[in-house]
Amino acid sequence: MVFNAFPSAIFVKSKRKRDVFMKEKKAYAGIVITGAVIGLIAVVLVALGNPKNMGFCIACFLRDIAGATKLHSAAVVQYFRPEVVGLVVGAMAMAMIGKEFSPKGGSAPAIRFFLGAFVMIGALVFLGCPLRMVLRLGGGDLNAVVGLLGFAVGILIGIFFLNKGFTLKRTYKLPKSEAFALPVALVFLFVLVLIVPSLFAFSENGPGSMHAPIIIALIAGLVVGALCQKSRMCMVAGIRDLVMFKDFKLLLGFITIFVAALIGNLVTGNFHLGFAGQPIAHSVHLWNFMGMLIVGLGSVLLGGCPLRQLILTGEGNTDSAVTVLGYIVGAAFAHNFGLAGAAASAESIGGPSVNGKVAVIIGLVVMLAVAALNTAKANKNS
């Protein structure tokens, strides 16, 4: 009996290793497929009407929704983007199919709201979220390299606090009604856009007037939302996990989006290498760097990039829903108070106003204070 038990133990151990290997292999395949699909869909959406290098931009899309619902009055960025609705609903559907829909929340909601607002302000100073940063790189926009450097520095600062014990405390199980609140509200507003469009504002020129057909944009959002929920795609986690755990799986998704967008832009003739003349961008490098720095830092403190927060909202995480509301209010605030960066033009180099620069500095101070205070409390309680 003892003689037979030894090979049995070896067999069980070998099977476990094989199962782990297969699981990891599927995870890597999933993230590569998701990245490729996002990059290609972004190129297709641009070909069908979305602004160049903006096939998918969470910050820009939420800013446009804030304008469409008249939370701000910047006439050139007002359109209810179906992609956002699709992202949340697609993630929710996949989470329910995979039995991963889990209503929870209660982890520092007020702090998350304000961090979300400052992340949005930083993104609009740069003129794009982390996802658009990668898509801009795929279009040849070298200003996005500066943004990437700032983004990475912000993540590294966030990792410093994570290693020191930073936490916004635990979440709690909540009723399903809480989890459904924001997704249902988004769907309701989208239906209203379709049946009573006069209630909303629509740009007649500028980025808000450029959009793919509604149904195609919605389907694109549904597909990307479902894939991102399954693969755990996150722009911030790619760099964070590489530094903290030597795990480059999520970073591979980041790279795949870039490669797919690059190939798509080369094929469609939308690749233009350089700093000048890039669509909806500016070359004020310090503030490209600083804007994305607070996006990176704030996203680490929040536990995910803007794309990931929308996906988590679909999974039932109300803390992420509060963060998304912070993004929307931050976008409205940015345009109502002149904080957003201006795109370069023949008449101007663009970039943020003095108000925008001050807002970025305030955002950095607030984030560092939140990080320090919540690290100190964590250390005191341990």
C-alpha positions in Angstrom: 0.0 0.0 0.0 2.8 2.4 0.9 4.5 1.5 -2.4 1.4 2.4 -4.4 0.8 5.7 -2.5 4.1 7.3 -3.6 3.4 7.2 -7.4 -0.2 8.3 -6.7 1.1 11.4 -4.8 3.4 12.2 -7.7 0.5 11.9 -10.2 -1.7 14.2 -8.2 1.1 16.8 -7.8 1.8 16.6 -11.6 -1.9 17.0 -12.4 -2.1 20.1 -10.2 0.9 21.6 -11.9 -0.6 20.9 -15.3 -3.9 22.4 -14.3 -2.1 25.6 -13.1 -0.2 25.8 -16.3 -3.3 25.4 -18.4 -5.1 28.0 -16.4 -2.2 30.5 -16.8 -2.0 29.7 -20.5 -5.7 30.5 -20.9 -5.2 33.7 -18.9 -2.4 34.8 -21.2 -4.4 33.9 -24.3 -7.4 35.8 -23.0 -5.5 39.0 -22.3 -3.8 38.9 -25.8 -7.2 38.3 -27.5 -8.8 41.2 -25.5 -5.9 43.6 -26.3 -6.1 42.7 -30.0 -9.8 43.1 -30.2 -9.7 46.5 -28.3 -7.0 47.8 -30.6 -8.8 46.7 -33.8 -12.3 47.9 -32.6 -10.8 51.3 -31.8 -9.4 51.6 -35.3 -12.8 50.5 -36.8 -14.7 53.0 -34.7 -12.4 55.8 -35.9 -13.0 54.7 -39.5 -16.7 54.8 -38.8 -16.7 58.3 -37.3 -15.1 58.5 -33.9 -12.3 61.2 -33.6 -8.8 60.0 -34.7 -6.8 58.2 -32.0 -10.0 58.1 -29.9 -11.7 54.9 -30.9 -12.0 54.2 -27.2 -11.3 56.8 -24.5 -13.0 56.4 -21.2 -12.2 60.0 -20.1 -13.3 61.5 -23.3 -16.5 59.4 -23.5 -17.5 60.3 -19.9 -16.7 63.9 -20.6 -19.0 63.8 -23.6 -21.8 62.2 -21.6 -21.4 64.9 -19.0 -21.9 67.4 -21.8 -24.8 65.6 -23.3 -26.6 65.6 -19.9 -25.9 69.3 -19.7 -23.6 69.0 -16.7 -21.2 71.3 -18.6 -21.7 73.7 -21.5 -18.7 73.1 -23.7 -20.5 72.9 -27.0 -17.8 70.8 -28.8 -17.8 67.9 -26.4 -21.5 66.9 -25.9 -22.6 63.4 -27.0 -24.0 60.4 -25.2 -21.5 57.8 -26.0 -23.1 54.3 -26.4 -19.7 52.6 -25.9 -19.9 53.4 -22.2 -23.3 51.8 -21.8 -22.0 48.8 -23.7 -18.9 48.5 -21.5 -20.9 48.3 -18.3 -23.7 46.1 -19.6 -21.3 43.8 -21.4 -19.2 43.4 -18.2 -22.4 42.8 -16.2 -23.6 40.1 -18.6 -20.3 38.3 -18.6 -20.0 38.5 -14.8 -23.4 37.0 -14.4 -22.7 34.2 -16.9 -19.4 33.5 -15.0 -21.2 33.7 -11.6 -18.8 36.6 -10.7 -21.5 39.3 -10.2 -21.0 40.3 -6.6 -22.7 43.4 -5.1 -20.3 45.0 -2.7 -19.0 48.4 -1.6 -18.6 50.8 1.3 -14.8 51.3 1.1 -14.2 55.0 1.6 -16.8 56.2 -1.0 -16.3 59.9 -0.4 -12.5 59.6 -0.9 -13.1 57.5 -4.0 -15.4 60.1 -5.5 -12.9 62.9 -5.1 -10.0 60.8 -6.3 -12.1 59.9 -9.3 -12.7 63.6 -10.0 -9.0 64.4 -9.9 -8.1 61.5 -12.0 -10.5 62.8 -14.7 -9.0 66.3 -14.4 -5.5 64.9 -15.0 -6.7 62.9 -17.9 -8.4 65.9 -19.5 -5.2 68.0 -19.0 -3.4 65.3 -21.0 -6.4 64.9 -23.3 -7.0 61.2 -22.8 -7.3 58.3 -20.4 -4.6 55.5 -20.2 -6.4 53.6 -22.9 -6.4 56.6 -25.3 -2.7 57.1 -24.4 -1.9 53.7 -25.8 -4.1 54.3 -28.8 -2.4 57.6 -29.4 1.0 55.8 -29.3 -0.4 53.4 -31.9 -1.2 56.4 -34.1 2.3 57.8 -33.9 1.6 60.5 -31.3 4.9 61.0 -29.5 3.2 63.3 -27.0 1.7 60.1 -25.6 5.3 58.9 -24.8 5.6 61.8 -22.4 2.2 60.9 -20.9 3.3 57.3 -20.5 6.4 58.4 -18.6 4.2 60.5 -16.2 1.7 57.6 -15.9 4.5 55.2 -15.0 6.0 57.6 -12.4 2.5 58.0 -10.8 2.1 54.2 -10.6 5.5 53.9 -9.0 4.6 56.5 -6.4 1.4 54.5 -5.7 3.3 51.3 -5.4 5.5 52.9 -2.8 2.4 53.5 -0.6 1.0 50.1 -1.3 4.3 48.5 -0.1 4.0 50.7 3.0 0.5 49.3 3.7 -1.9 51.7 2.0 -5.5 50.7 2.1 -9.0 52.2 1.8 -10.3 49.4 4.0 -12.6 46.5 3.2 -15.8 46.3 1.2 -19.1 44.9 2.4 -21.8 42.8 0.8 -24.7 44.9 -0.4 -28.2 44.3 -1.8 -28.4 43.8 -5.6 -30.4 47.0 -5.9 -27.2 49.0 -5.0 -25.2 47.2 -7.7 -27.8 47.8 -10.3 -28.3 51.5 -9.6 -25.7 53.0 -11.9 -25.9 50.5 -14.8 -29.7 50.9 -14.8 -29.4 54.7 -14.8 -27.0 54.6 -17.8 -29.4 52.3 -19.7 -32.3 54.5 -18.8 -30.5 57.6 -20.1 -29.5 55.8 -23.2 -33.1 54.9 -24.0 -34.1 58.5 -23.4 -31.5 59.6 -25.8 -33.1 57.3 -28.4 -36.7 58.3 -27.8 -36.5 61.9 -26.6 -33.2 63.3 -28.0 -34.4 66.9 -27.5 -33.7 66.4 -23.7 -30.0 66.2 -24.4 -27.2 68.3 -25.9 -25.4 67.3 -29.1 -22.3 68.9 -30.5 -22.6 70.3 -34.0 -18.8 70.5 -34.4 -15.7 69.4 -32.6 -15.0 65.9 -31.1 -18.5 65.6 -29.8 -19.9 65.7 -33.3 -17.7 62.8 -34.4 -19.1 59.4 -33.7 -19.6 56.0 -35.1 -23.2 54.8 -35.8 -25.1 54.2 -32.5 -25.7 50.5 -32.9 -22.1 49.7 -33.9 -20.8 51.8 -31.0 -23.1 50.0 -28.6 -22.0 46.5 -29.9 -18.4 47.5 -29.7 -18.8 48.5 -26.1 -20.6 45.2 -25.3 -17.9 43.1 -26.8 -15.0 45.1 -25.1 -16.9 45.1 -21.8 -17.4 41.3 -21.8 -13.8 40.6 -22.8 -12.3 43.0 -20.3 -14.4 41.4 -17.5 -13.2 38.0 -18.4 -9.5 39.0 -18.9 -9.3 41.5 -16.0 -7.8 44.0 -18.4 -6.4 47.1 -16.6 -3.9 49.7 -17.9 -2.6 50.4 -14.3 -2.4 46.8 -13.1 -0.1 45.9 -16.1 2.7 48.1 -14.7 1.8 47.6 -11.1 1.9 43.8 -11.3 5.1 43.8 -13.2 6.9 45.9 -10.5 5.3 44.3 -7.5 5.0 40.6 -8.5 7.1 40.3 -11.7 3.9 39.3 -13.5 3.8 40.8 -17.0 0.5 39.2 -18.0 -1.7 42.3 -17.9 1.1 44.4 -19.4 0.9 42.1 -22.4 -2.6 43.3 -22.9 -1.3 46.9 -22.9 1.3 46.0 -25.5 -1.2 44.1 -27.7 -3.6 47.0 -27.8 -0.7 49.2 -29.0 0.4 46.6 -31.7 -3.2 46.1 -33.0 -3.8 49.9 -33.1 -0.4 50.5 -34.8 -1.2 47.9 -37.5 -4.7 49.2 -38.0 -3.6 52.8 -38.3 -0.9 51.9 -40.8 -3.4 50.0 -42.9 -6.0 52.8 -42.8 -3.5 55.6 -43.3 -4.0 57.1 -39.9 -0.4 56.7 -38.6 1.5 60.0 -38.3 4.7 59.9 -36.3 5.7 63.1 -34.4 4.7 65.6 -31.8 3.1 68.3 -33.9 -0.2 68.0 -35.8 -1.6 65.2 -33.8 -5.4 64.9 -33.4 -6.8 66.4 -30.2 -3.4 66.6 -28.5 -0.9 69.2 -27.4 2.9 69.3 -26.9 3.1 71.1 -23.6 5.2 68.3 -22.2 5.4 69.1 -18.5 1.6 69.1 -18.3 1.2 66.0 -20.4 3.6 64.4 -17.9 1.9 65.8 -14.8 -1.6 65.1 -16.0 -0.9 61.4 -16.5 1.1 61.3 -13.3 -2.0 62.0 -11.2 -4.0 59.6 -13.4 -1.5 56.8 -12.6 -1.2 57.6 -8.9 -4.9 58.1 -8.4 -5.7 54.9 -10.3 -3.4 52.9 -8.1 -5.0 54.3 -5.0 -8.5 53.5 -6.5 -7.4 50.0 -7.5 -7.8 50.3 -11.2 -7.8 52.5 -14.3 -10.9 54.2 -15.6 -11.6 51.3 -18.0 -11.3 48.9 -15.1 -13.6 51.0 -12.9 -16.4 50.7 -15.5 -15.9 47.0 -15.7 -16.0 46.6 -11.9 -19.2 48.7 -11.9 -20.7 46.1 -14.2 -19.6 43.4 -11.8 -21.6 45.0 -9.0 -18.9 47.0 -7.2 -20.5 50.2 -6.0 -17.2 51.7 -4.9 -16.3 51.7 -8.6 -19.7 53.1 -9.4 -19.0 56.0 -7.0 -15.6 56.5 -8.7 -17.3 56.7 -12.1 -19.6 59.3 -10.8 -16.5 61.1 -9.6 -15.1 60.9 -13.1 -18.3 62.4 -14.6 -18.5 65.3 -12.1 -14.7 65.9 -12.5 -15.2 66.2 -16.3 -18.1 68.7 -15.8 -16.0 70.6 -13.3 -13.0 70.6 -15.7 -15.0 72.2 -18.5 -17.1 74.6 -16.4 -13.9 76.0 -14.7 -11.5 75.9 -17.7 -9.3 73.1 -16.3 -9.1 70.8 -19.4 -6.2 71.0 -21.7 -6.8 72.6 -25.2 -5.7 70.8 -28.3 -3.0 72.5 -30.3 -4.0 74.4 -33.4 -2.6 76.6 -36.1 -3.2 79.6 -33.8 -2.1 78.1 -30.4 0.2 75.5 -28.9 -2.7 74.4 -26.7 -2.2 72.8 -23.3 -3.9 73.6 -20.0 -4.7 77.0 -18.6 -3.4 78.3 -15.3 -6.5 77.0 -13.7 -5.8 73.5 -15.1 -2.2 73.6 -13.9 -3.3 74.6 -10.4 -5.9 71.9 -10.4 -3.3 69.2 -11.2 -1.1 70.4 -8.4 -4.0 70.4 -6.0 -4.9 66.9 -7.2 -1.4 65.7 -6.5 -1.4 67.1 -3.0 -4.8 65.6 -2.2 -3.7 62.2 -3.5 -0.4 62.2 -1.5 -2.4 63.3 1.6 -4.9 60.5 1.1 -2.1 58.0 0.5 -0.1 59.1 3.5 -3.1 59.3 5.9 -4.4 55.9 4.9 -1.0 54.3 5.1 -0.4 55.8 8.6 -3.7 54.4 9.8 -3.0 51.0 8.3 0.4 50.9 10.1 -1.2 52.0 13.4 -3.9 49.3 13.3 -1.4 46.5 12.3 
